[in-house]
Amino acid sequence: MKNIKTYSLVSLFVITLLSYLSFSVPPEQLLTTERVDSYKAGEWLKFRVHYGLLTGGYATISIKDEMYKGKAVHHIKGFGETTGVVGLAFGVEDYYESWVDKKTDLPYKFLRKIDEGGHTKNKVIEFDQVNHKAYVKDLKRKKDTTITIKPGIQDMVSAMYYLRNNLDTSKLKVQDKIDLTMFFDGENYPFRMRFLGREQISTKFGKVNSLKFRPLVEEGRVFKEQESLTIWVSDDSNKIPLRIKADLAVGSLKADLNAYKGLKHPFKIVFD
């Protein structure tokens, strides 16, 4: 476990989960011509992170309607923690929050507070989407930094919700390469993944039609090879993550949707 201190079980899951999709080049081919609301306040998702039958931890994501500096926003909260034997060996408690404009789906503020086996971070970031600046407050080190960001930048949490509303998944073709620039740890961080196709998978709720993706990740630090992650997303109007499978340098990890409530659209389950 000590070899993946920077990316703990839950943190790895959250990072992967919240960057599961993006637009390709040219983006006009995949973005919808008209924004669609795929989620609403009150949505709550819970995921079980596990090695085989051994539960490693849980992660939850919830949405509330709030006002931020006079603007209507979705306040999205993510929380992850290790439990049981894994928790005793490598305790994790991670908090992620994002304040996202309800009309543009762009973030105004992002919070990341983590404790992963003694590795801690406590940062608050405010985004100026007009002047393309990120104001980073490192509360742990008591340091403020201003960083130039790319237009329309997303944070780790807001990215998933932006794409749920704006990505036209009906236009995806097998082997499409998908790219996204996200603001992560003080940098404009590139992600890339490949669309593998549509697949019906078995979940605790029944069989669900899904969209299958494979991110390209950094080889050697955490993962066995560049293509060690696979992600399944519901192929319906909700576009919620269903499953993540990762082959790590120290074993295999899997995360499954364990519970949900408050979805905006019906969760389509296929019954035999």
C-alpha positions, -999 to +999 in steps of 0.1 A: +000+000+000+028+024+007+038+024-030+006+042-039+004+068-011+000+097-034-030+080-051-048+060-024-076+036-032-104+061-027-085+091-042-076+070-072-112+061-077-124+097-073-098+111-097-108+085-123-145+088-117-145+125-120-126+126-153-144+097-170-154+117-202-145+147-223-149+161-258-127+151-287-112+172-314-130+189-330-153+192-299-183+203-321-187+167-333-195+155-298-210+184-279-248+187-280-262+217-299-285+223-269-276+217-233-295+189-216-301+187-179-289+152-169-289+157-131-306+178-104-302+188-068-308+159-045-289+134-065-267+111-044-244+083-055-225+058-034-197+036-046-180+006-031-143+003-037-129-032-033-103-058-040-122-090-049-145-096-020-126-073+003-141-039+007-115-012+006-137+018+011-167+039+000-171+071-020-202+093-022-212+123-044-241+146-037-257+177-052-274+208-035-287+240-050-270+271-035-261+307-042-224+316-047-216+354-049-250+361-062-251+333-088-271+301-087-249+271-085-249+234-079-228+226-048-213+192-055-197+173-026-175+142-030-163+122+000-142+090+002-128+069+030-112+035+035-128+010+058-121-023+076-087-040+072-077-015+044-086+014+066-065+001+095-035-004+072-039+028+052-065+053+066-080+077+041-105+106+045-109+127+014-132+157+007-138+172-027-163+201-033-171+222-064-195+252-069-207+250-105-227+276-124-262+261-132-263+277-166-228+273-180-216+242-160-183+260-153-168+259-118-164+290-096-147+273-066-131+240-058-121+225-025-098+195-019-090+184+016-074+150+019-057+128+045-043+096+029-021+077+054-006+109+067-002+125+032-023+156+035-035+184+013-059+213+020-065+236-009-092+260-020-093+273-056-114+301-070-117+303-108-120+335-128-136+321-159-136+355-177-099+364-172-088+327-172-071+328-137-071+303-109-065+317-074-050+288-053-050+290-015-028+263+000-041+263+036-016+237+047+014+257+036-002+291+040+006+300+004-014+318-023-007+314-060-023+328-091-022+305-122-033+311-158-059+286-169-073+275-202-107+288-213-136+267-199-114+249-174-130+222-153-120+209-119-119+173-108-155+174-097-172+197-122-158+179-152-182+149-149-212+171-144-203+194-173-201+164-196-232+148-184-251+179-196-231+187-227-217+155-243-237+139-271-229+102-264-250+091-294-222+104-317-194+084-301-178+058-323-156+029-312-119+039-309-128+076-307-100+093-287-113+117-261-093+146-245-099+169-216-078+196-198-086+197-161-071+219-134-054+195-110-028+201-083-021+236-096-017+226-132-036+225-165-037+187-166-044+167-198-065+135-198-070+112-227-092+081-231-106+059-257-143+048-263-145+010-264-181+007-273-214-002-256-218-031-233-245-046-210-231-052-175-245-069-144-249-047-113-265-052-079-296-035-093-298-057-124-284-056-159-276-021-173-267-008-207-234+011-205-208+031-224-173+017-220-141+038-219-104+032-213-083+061-201-046+064-210-027+068-177+008+073-166+026+040-166+048+029-137+039+051-108+006+034-099-006+014-129+008-017-146+007-002-180-006+028-199-041+012-204-049-002-170-082+015-163-117+006-177-148+027-169-185+019-175-211+047-176-249+043-179-261+046-215-291+066-206-301+102-199-284+102-165-249+092-177-238+081-142-207+060-135-215+024-129-181+007-126-144+013-126-118-015-129-081-008-124-050-030-127-025-015-103+011-022-097+001-038-064-031-057-075-065-050-090-091-026-078-128-023-086-154+002-078-192-003-083-223+018-079-236+006-045-266+030-039-283+059-055-312+083-051-326+116-065-318+108-102-334+133-126-342+106-151-353+069-148-324+045-142-329+020-170-325-015-157-328-045-180-348-074-166-345-109-182 
